[in-house]
Amino acid sequence: MSEAAAKSAVELELKRLERRLEDLISTVGQIKEENRALRQRQEALTSERASLLQKNEQVRARVEAMIGRLKSMEQQ
């Protein structure tokens, strides 16, 4: 292989590696953005779950209070 051909092959390989590196950098950026969005969604769902649990407890307390009032009315 001549020196010019070897140099050309090396340059082609470097260009290929450069494109691959750019693709990988782009993929990492996309994954980071997806990860950020998923974390944000998880945070929102965790917050929503806590709110629903609190509302559930409030409703349970109200129902138990109503049952208590009905029982006391029944005894009278």
PDB file as gemmi writes it, atoms N, CA and C in Angstrom:
CRYST1    1.000    1.000    1.000  90.00  90.00  90.00 P 1                      
ATOM      1  N   MET A   1       0.868  -1.175   0.000  1.00  0.00           N  
ATOM      2  CA  MET A   1       0.000   0.000   0.000  1.00  0.00           C  
ATOM      3  C   MET A   1       0.907   1.228   0.000  1.00  0.00           C  
ATOM      4  N   SER A   2       0.579   2.165  -0.853  1.00  0.00           N  
ATOM      5  CA  SER A   2       1.400   3.370  -0.924  1.00  0.00           C  
ATOM      6  C   SER A   2       1.117   4.282   0.256  1.00  0.00           C  
ATOM      7  N   GLU A   3       2.008   5.203   0.456  1.00  0.00           N  
ATOM      8  CA  GLU A   3       1.859   6.147   1.584  1.00  0.00           C  
ATOM      9  C   GLU A   3       0.590   6.982   1.424  1.00  0.00           C  
ATOM     10  N   ALA A   4       0.283   7.406   0.207  1.00  0.00           N  
ATOM     11  CA  ALA A   4      -0.923   8.204  -0.055  1.00  0.00           C  
ATOM     12  C   ALA A   4      -2.181   7.387   0.225  1.00  0.00           C  
ATOM     13  N   ALA A   5      -2.173   6.137  -0.159  1.00  0.00           N  
ATOM     14  CA  ALA A   5      -3.327   5.255   0.077  1.00  0.00           C  
ATOM     15  C   ALA A   5      -3.499   5.008   1.569  1.00  0.00           C  
ATOM     16  N   ALA A   6      -2.404   4.804   2.278  1.00  0.00           N  
ATOM     17  CA  ALA A   6      -2.478   4.589   3.724  1.00  0.00           C  
ATOM     18  C   ALA A   6      -3.016   5.838   4.416  1.00  0.00           C  
ATOM     19  N   LYS A   7      -2.522   6.986   3.971  1.00  0.00           N  
ATOM     20  CA  LYS A   7      -2.988   8.254   4.548  1.00  0.00           C  
ATOM     21  C   LYS A   7      -4.476   8.449   4.282  1.00  0.00           C  
ATOM     22  N   SER A   8      -4.899   8.110   3.077  1.00  0.00           N  
ATOM     23  CA  SER A   8      -6.307   8.224   2.707  1.00  0.00           C  
ATOM     24  C   SER A   8      -7.170   7.283   3.550  1.00  0.00           C  
ATOM     25  N   ALA A   9      -6.687   6.062   3.763  1.00  0.00           N  
ATOM     26  CA  ALA A   9      -7.415   5.094   4.577  1.00  0.00           C  
ATOM     27  C   ALA A   9      -7.539   5.582   6.017  1.00  0.00           C  
ATOM     28  N   VAL A  10      -6.480   6.149   6.536  1.00  0.00           N  
ATOM     29  CA  VAL A  10      -6.503   6.689   7.900  1.00  0.00           C  
ATOM     30  C   VAL A  10      -7.488   7.850   7.985  1.00  0.00           C  
ATOM     31  N   GLU A  11      -7.471   8.726   6.989  1.00  0.00           N  
ATOM     32  CA  GLU A  11      -8.405   9.860   6.979  1.00  0.00           C  
ATOM     33  C   GLU A  11      -9.855   9.387   6.907  1.00  0.00           C  
ATOM     34  N   LEU A  12     -10.100   8.361   6.074  1.00  0.00           N  
ATOM     35  CA  LEU A  12     -11.456   7.801   5.983  1.00  0.00           C  
ATOM     36  C   LEU A  12     -11.891   7.216   7.323  1.00  0.00           C  
ATOM     37  N   GLU A  13     -10.988   6.498   7.967  1.00  0.00           N  
ATOM     38  CA  GLU A  13     -11.304   5.902   9.266  1.00  0.00           C  
ATOM     39  C   GLU A  13     -11.569   6.992  10.308  1.00  0.00           C  
ATOM     40  N   LEU A  14     -10.765   8.059  10.276  1.00  0.00           N  
ATOM     41  CA  LEU A  14     -10.979   9.169  11.207  1.00  0.00           C  
ATOM     42  C   LEU A  14     -12.334   9.835  10.955  1.00  0.00           C  
ATOM     43  N   LYS A  15     -12.714  10.015   9.697  1.00  0.00           N  
ATOM     44  CA  LYS A  15     -14.018  10.607   9.364  1.00  0.00           C  
ATOM     45  C   LYS A  15     -15.142   9.704   9.858  1.00  0.00           C  
ATOM     46  N   ARG A  16     -14.957   8.389   9.678  1.00  0.00           N  
ATOM     47  CA  ARG A  16     -15.972   7.441  10.137  1.00  0.00           C  
ATOM     48  C   ARG A  16     -16.112   7.508  11.654  1.00  0.00           C  
ATOM     49  N   LEU A  17     -14.995   7.545  12.336  1.00  0.00           N  
ATOM     50  CA  LEU A  17     -15.016   7.642  13.797  1.00  0.00           C  
ATOM     51  C   LEU A  17     -15.617   8.969  14.253  1.00  0.00           C  
ATOM     52  N   GLU A  18     -15.328  10.033  13.527  1.00  0.00           N  
ATOM     53  CA  GLU A  18     -15.889  11.349  13.861  1.00  0.00           C  
ATOM     54  C   GLU A  18     -17.419  11.337  13.730  1.00  0.00           C  
ATOM     55  N   ARG A  19     -17.916  10.733  12.652  1.00  0.00           N  
ATOM     56  CA  ARG A  19     -19.378  10.627  12.472  1.00  0.00           C  
ATOM     57  C   ARG A  19     -20.000   9.772  13.574  1.00  0.00           C  
ATOM     58  N   ARG A  20     -19.329   8.688  13.902  1.00  0.00           N  
ATOM     59  CA  ARG A  20     -19.840   7.801  14.954  1.00  0.00           C  
ATOM     60  C   ARG A  20     -19.876   8.527  16.298  1.00  0.00           C  
ATOM     61  N   LEU A  21     -18.830   9.284  16.562  1.00  0.00           N  
ATOM     62  CA  LEU A  21     -18.766  10.055  17.802  1.00  0.00           C  
ATOM     63  C   LEU A  21     -19.875  11.101  17.857  1.00  0.00           C  
ATOM     64  N   GLU A  22     -20.117  11.771  16.749  1.00  0.00           N  
ATOM     65  CA  GLU A  22     -21.202  12.759  16.685  1.00  0.00           C  
ATOM     66  C   GLU A  22     -22.551  12.088  16.923  1.00  0.00           C  
ATOM     67  N   ASP A  23     -22.739  10.894  16.331  1.00  0.00           N  
ATOM     68  CA  ASP A  23     -23.983  10.140  16.552  1.00  0.00           C  
ATOM     69  C   ASP A  23     -24.141   9.783  18.028  1.00  0.00           C  
ATOM     70  N   LEU A  24     -23.054   9.338  18.647  1.00  0.00           N  
ATOM     71  CA  LEU A  24     -23.108   8.965  20.063  1.00  0.00           C  
ATOM     72  C   LEU A  24     -23.404  10.172  20.950  1.00  0.00           C  
ATOM     73  N   ILE A  25     -22.805  11.310  20.627  1.00  0.00           N  
ATOM     74  CA  ILE A  25     -23.062  12.531  21.400  1.00  0.00           C  
ATOM     75  C   ILE A  25     -24.523  12.931  21.267  1.00  0.00           C  
ATOM     76  N   SER A  26     -25.051  12.814  20.067  1.00  0.00           N  
ATOM     77  CA  SER A  26     -26.461  13.130  19.840  1.00  0.00           C  
ATOM     78  C   SER A  26     -27.366  12.176  20.617  1.00  0.00           C  
ATOM     79  N   THR A  27     -27.026  10.895  20.593  1.00  0.00           N  
ATOM     80  CA  THR A  27     -27.815   9.894  21.315  1.00  0.00           C  
ATOM     81  C   THR A  27     -27.784  10.156  22.818  1.00  0.00           C  
ATOM     82  N   VAL A  28     -26.618  10.482  23.345  1.00  0.00           N  
ATOM     83  CA  VAL A  28     -26.493  10.794  24.777  1.00  0.00           C  
ATOM     84  C   VAL A  28     -27.370  11.998  25.123  1.00  0.00           C  
ATOM     85  N   GLY A  29     -27.372  13.012  24.266  1.00  0.00           N  
ATOM     86  CA  GLY A  29     -28.217  14.184  24.502  1.00  0.00           C  
ATOM     87  C   GLY A  29     -29.691  13.827  24.533  1.00  0.00           C  
ATOM     88  N   GLN A  30     -30.109  12.971  23.608  1.00  0.00           N  
ATOM     89  CA  GLN A  30     -31.505  12.539  23.573  1.00  0.00           C  
ATOM     90  C   GLN A  30     -31.859  11.736  24.825  1.00  0.00           C  
ATOM     91  N   ILE A  31     -30.965  10.867  25.229  1.00  0.00           N  
ATOM     92  CA  ILE A  31     -31.215  10.047  26.424  1.00  0.00           C  
ATOM     93  C   ILE A  31     -31.277  10.925  27.664  1.00  0.00           C  
ATOM     94  N   LYS A  32     -30.402  11.914  27.750  1.00  0.00           N  
ATOM     95  CA  LYS A  32     -30.443  12.828  28.897  1.00  0.00           C  
ATOM     96  C   LYS A  32     -31.768  13.564  28.951  1.00  0.00           C  
ATOM     97  N   GLU A  33     -32.253  14.032  27.804  1.00  0.00           N  
ATOM     98  CA  GLU A  33     -33.519  14.756  27.762  1.00  0.00           C  
ATOM     99  C   GLU A  33     -34.681  13.833  28.132  1.00  0.00           C  
ATOM    100  N   GLU A  34     -34.647  12.610  27.619  1.00  0.00           N  
ATOM    101  CA  GLU A  34     -35.690  11.645  27.956  1.00  0.00           C  
ATOM    102  C   GLU A  34     -35.661  11.326  29.446  1.00  0.00           C  
ATOM    103  N   ASN A  35     -34.471  11.167  29.996  1.00  0.00           N  
ATOM    104  CA  ASN A  35     -34.315  10.885  31.424  1.00  0.00           C  
ATOM    105  C   ASN A  35     -34.861  12.039  32.261  1.00  0.00           C  
ATOM    106  N   ARG A  36     -34.563  13.285  31.849  1.00  0.00           N  
ATOM    107  CA  ARG A  36     -35.066  14.452  32.563  1.00  0.00           C  
ATOM    108  C   ARG A  36     -36.592  14.481  32.536  1.00  0.00           C  
ATOM    109  N   ALA A  37     -37.170  14.200  31.361  1.00  0.00           N  
ATOM    110  CA  ALA A  37     -38.627  14.194  31.225  1.00  0.00           C  
ATOM    111  C   ALA A  37     -39.249  13.089  32.079  1.00  0.00           C  
ATOM    112  N   LEU A  38     -38.615  11.918  32.106  1.00  0.00           N  
ATOM    113  CA  LEU A  38     -39.135  10.810  32.911  1.00  0.00           C  
ATOM    114  C   LEU A  38     -39.054  11.120  34.408  1.00  0.00           C  
ATOM    115  N   ARG A  39     -37.973  11.742  34.826  1.00  0.00           N  
ATOM    116  CA  ARG A  39     -37.853  12.121  36.240  1.00  0.00           C  
ATOM    117  C   ARG A  39     -38.922  13.151  36.621  1.00  0.00           C  
ATOM    118  N   GLN A  40     -39.150  14.090  35.718  1.00  0.00           N  
ATOM    119  CA  GLN A  40     -40.170  15.112  35.974  1.00  0.00           C  
ATOM    120  C   GLN A  40     -41.556  14.458  36.063  1.00  0.00           C  
ATOM    121  N   ARG A  41     -41.828  13.520  35.167  1.00  0.00           N  
ATOM    122  CA  ARG A  41     -43.113  12.809  35.178  1.00  0.00           C  
ATOM    123  C   ARG A  41     -43.256  11.992  36.459  1.00  0.00           C  
ATOM    124  N   GLN A  42     -42.177  11.337  36.862  1.00  0.00           N  
ATOM    125  CA  GLN A  42     -42.215  10.544  38.090  1.00  0.00           C  
ATOM    126  C   GLN A  42     -42.500  11.437  39.294  1.00  0.00           C  
ATOM    127  N   GLU A  43     -41.878  12.602  39.316  1.00  0.00           N  
ATOM    128  CA  GLU A  43     -42.115  13.552  40.408  1.00  0.00           C  
ATOM    129  C   GLU A  43     -43.580  13.973  40.442  1.00  0.00           C  
ATOM    130  N   ALA A  44     -44.135  14.271  39.269  1.00  0.00           N  
ATOM    131  CA  ALA A  44     -45.538  14.687  39.190  1.00  0.00           C  
ATOM    132  C   ALA A  44     -46.459  13.561  39.653  1.00  0.00           C  
ATOM    133  N   LEU A  45     -46.163  12.342  39.235  1.00  0.00           N  
ATOM    134  CA  LEU A  45     -47.002  11.208  39.639  1.00  0.00           C  
ATOM    135  C   LEU A  45     -46.890  10.930  41.135  1.00  0.00           C  
ATOM    136  N   THR A  46     -45.707  11.079  41.686  1.00  0.00           N  
ATOM    137  CA  THR A  46     -45.523  10.887  43.125  1.00  0.00           C  
ATOM    138  C   THR A  46     -46.330  11.923  43.903  1.00  0.00           C  
ATOM    139  N   SER A  47     -46.284  13.156  43.418  1.00  0.00           N  
ATOM    140  CA  SER A  47     -47.042  14.227  44.061  1.00  0.00           C  
ATOM    141  C   SER A  47     -48.544  13.968  43.950  1.00  0.00           C  
ATOM    142  N   GLU A  48     -48.974  13.556  42.774  1.00  0.00           N  
ATOM    143  CA  GLU A  48     -50.399  13.256  42.565  1.00  0.00           C  
ATOM    144  C   GLU A  48     -50.841  12.105  43.463  1.00  0.00           C  
ATOM    145  N   ARG A  49     -50.005  11.091  43.594  1.00  0.00           N  
ATOM    146  CA  ARG A  49     -50.326   9.943  44.448  1.00  0.00           C  
ATOM    147  C   ARG A  49     -50.487  10.391  45.902  1.00  0.00           C  
ATOM    148  N   ALA A  50     -49.582  11.227  46.372  1.00  0.00           N  
ATOM    149  CA  ALA A  50     -49.665  11.716  47.749  1.00  0.00           C  
ATOM    150  C   ALA A  50     -50.954  12.499  47.957  1.00  0.00           C  
ATOM    151  N   SER A  51     -51.312  13.313  46.972  1.00  0.00           N  
ATOM    152  CA  SER A  51     -52.540  14.094  47.067  1.00  0.00           C  
ATOM    153  C   SER A  51     -53.763  13.180  47.104  1.00  0.00           C  
ATOM    154  N   LEU A  52     -53.768  12.163  46.255  1.00  0.00           N  
ATOM    155  CA  LEU A  52     -54.899  11.230  46.226  1.00  0.00           C  
ATOM    156  C   LEU A  52     -55.003  10.432  47.527  1.00  0.00           C  
ATOM    157  N   LEU A  53     -53.870  10.044  48.082  1.00  0.00           N  
ATOM    158  CA  LEU A  53     -53.897   9.333  49.368  1.00  0.00           C  
ATOM    159  C   LEU A  53     -54.474  10.216  50.472  1.00  0.00           C  
ATOM    160  N   GLN A  54     -54.102  11.491  50.458  1.00  0.00           N  
ATOM    161  CA  GLN A  54     -54.619  12.425  51.456  1.00  0.00           C  
ATOM    162  C   GLN A  54     -56.133  12.602  51.293  1.00  0.00           C  
ATOM    163  N   LYS A  55     -56.582  12.764  50.053  1.00  0.00           N  
ATOM    164  CA  LYS A  55     -58.024  12.902  49.799  1.00  0.00           C  
ATOM    165  C   LYS A  55     -58.766  11.639  50.209  1.00  0.00           C  
ATOM    166  N   ASN A  56     -58.161  10.491  49.939  1.00  0.00           N  
ATOM    167  CA  ASN A  56     -58.773   9.220  50.317  1.00  0.00           C  
ATOM    168  C   ASN A  56     -58.955   9.143  51.828  1.00  0.00           C  
ATOM    169  N   GLU A  57     -57.940   9.564  52.567  1.00  0.00           N  
ATOM    170  CA  GLU A  57     -58.040   9.564  54.032  1.00  0.00           C  
ATOM    171  C   GLU A  57     -59.141  10.517  54.510  1.00  0.00           C  
ATOM    172  N   GLN A  58     -59.240  11.680  53.879  1.00  0.00           N  
ATOM    173  CA  GLN A  58     -60.280  12.642  54.248  1.00  0.00           C  
ATOM    174  C   GLN A  58     -61.671  12.058  54.002  1.00  0.00           C  
ATOM    175  N   VAL A  59     -61.845  11.418  52.865  1.00  0.00           N  
ATOM    176  CA  VAL A  59     -63.142  10.806  52.543  1.00  0.00           C  
ATOM    177  C   VAL A  59     -63.442   9.674  53.516  1.00  0.00           C  
ATOM    178  N   ARG A  60     -62.426   8.874  53.827  1.00  0.00           N  
ATOM    179  CA  ARG A  60     -62.625   7.771  54.769  1.00  0.00           C  
ATOM    180  C   ARG A  60     -63.073   8.310  56.134  1.00  0.00           C  
ATOM    181  N   ALA A  61     -62.451   9.389  56.584  1.00  0.00           N  
ATOM    182  CA  ALA A  61     -62.823   9.982  57.873  1.00  0.00           C  
ATOM    183  C   ALA A  61     -64.255  10.502  57.823  1.00  0.00           C  
ATOM    184  N   ARG A  62     -64.636  11.124  56.707  1.00  0.00           N  
ATOM    185  CA  ARG A  62     -66.004  11.626  56.600  1.00  0.00           C  
ATOM    186  C   ARG A  62     -67.024  10.500  56.607  1.00  0.00           C  
ATOM    187  N   VAL A  63     -66.713   9.430  55.886  1.00  0.00           N  
ATOM    188  CA  VAL A  63     -67.627   8.279  55.839  1.00  0.00           C  
ATOM    189  C   VAL A  63     -67.749   7.651  57.226  1.00  0.00           C  
ATOM    190  N   GLU A  64     -66.624   7.506  57.905  1.00  0.00           N  
ATOM    191  CA  GLU A  64     -66.681   6.940  59.255  1.00  0.00           C  
ATOM    192  C   GLU A  64     -67.487   7.838  60.190  1.00  0.00           C  
ATOM    193  N   ALA A  65     -67.364   9.146  60.044  1.00  0.00           N  
ATOM    194  CA  ALA A  65     -68.148  10.073  60.863  1.00  0.00           C  
ATOM    195  C   ALA A  65     -69.632   9.933  60.548  1.00  0.00           C  
ATOM    196  N   MET A  66     -69.965   9.799  59.277  1.00  0.00           N  
ATOM    197  CA  MET A  66     -71.384   9.613  58.896  1.00  0.00           C  
ATOM    198  C   MET A  66     -71.928   8.321  59.476  1.00  0.00           C  
ATOM    199  N   ILE A  67     -71.140   7.260  59.406  1.00  0.00           N  
ATOM    200  CA  ILE A  67     -71.568   5.977  59.964  1.00  0.00           C  
ATOM    201  C   ILE A  67     -71.796   6.114  61.459  1.00  0.00           C  
ATOM    202  N   GLY A  68     -70.893   6.821  62.122  1.00  0.00           N  
ATOM    203  CA  GLY A  68     -71.056   7.049  63.569  1.00  0.00           C  
ATOM    204  C   GLY A  68     -72.322   7.818  63.862  1.00  0.00           C  
ATOM    205  N   ARG A  69     -72.601   8.862  63.063  1.00  0.00           N  
ATOM    206  CA  ARG A  69     -73.834   9.632  63.285  1.00  0.00           C  
ATOM    207  C   ARG A  69     -75.069   8.780  63.018  1.00  0.00           C  
ATOM    208  N   LEU A  70     -75.029   7.949  61.983  1.00  0.00           N  
ATOM    209  CA  LEU A  70     -76.174   7.082  61.681  1.00  0.00           C  
ATOM    210  C   LEU A  70     -76.406   6.077  62.802  1.00  0.00           C  
ATOM    211  N   LYS A  71     -75.331   5.534  63.332  1.00  0.00           N  
ATOM    212  CA  LYS A  71     -75.474   4.574  64.435  1.00  0.00           C  
ATOM    213  C   LYS A  71     -76.064   5.239  65.667  1.00  0.00           C  
ATOM    214  N   SER A  72     -75.616   6.472  65.929  1.00  0.00           N  
ATOM    215  CA  SER A  72     -76.136   7.172  67.101  1.00  0.00           C  
ATOM    216  C   SER A  72     -77.605   7.548  66.905  1.00  0.00           C  
ATOM    217  N   MET A  73     -77.992   7.872  65.672  1.00  0.00           N  
ATOM    218  CA  MET A  73     -79.407   8.170  65.387  1.00  0.00           C  
ATOM    219  C   MET A  73     -80.255   6.904  65.537  1.00  0.00           C  
ATOM    220  N   GLU A  74     -79.679   5.774  65.146  1.00  0.00           N  
ATOM    221  CA  GLU A  74     -80.383   4.502  65.214  1.00  0.00           C  
ATOM    222  C   GLU A  74     -80.623   4.108  66.672  1.00  0.00           C  
ATOM    223  N   GLN A  75     -79.690   4.431  67.543  1.00  0.00           N  
ATOM    224  CA  GLN A  75     -79.801   4.073  68.947  1.00  0.00           C  
ATOM    225  C   GLN A  75     -80.803   4.958  69.683  1.00  0.00           C  
ATOM    226  N   GLN A  76     -81.061   6.141  69.129  1.00  0.00           N  
ATOM    227  CA  GLN A  76     -81.979   7.052  69.819  1.00  0.00           C  
ATOM    228  C   GLN A  76     -83.367   6.672  69.614  1.00  0.00           C  
TER     229      GLN A  76                                                      
END                                                                             
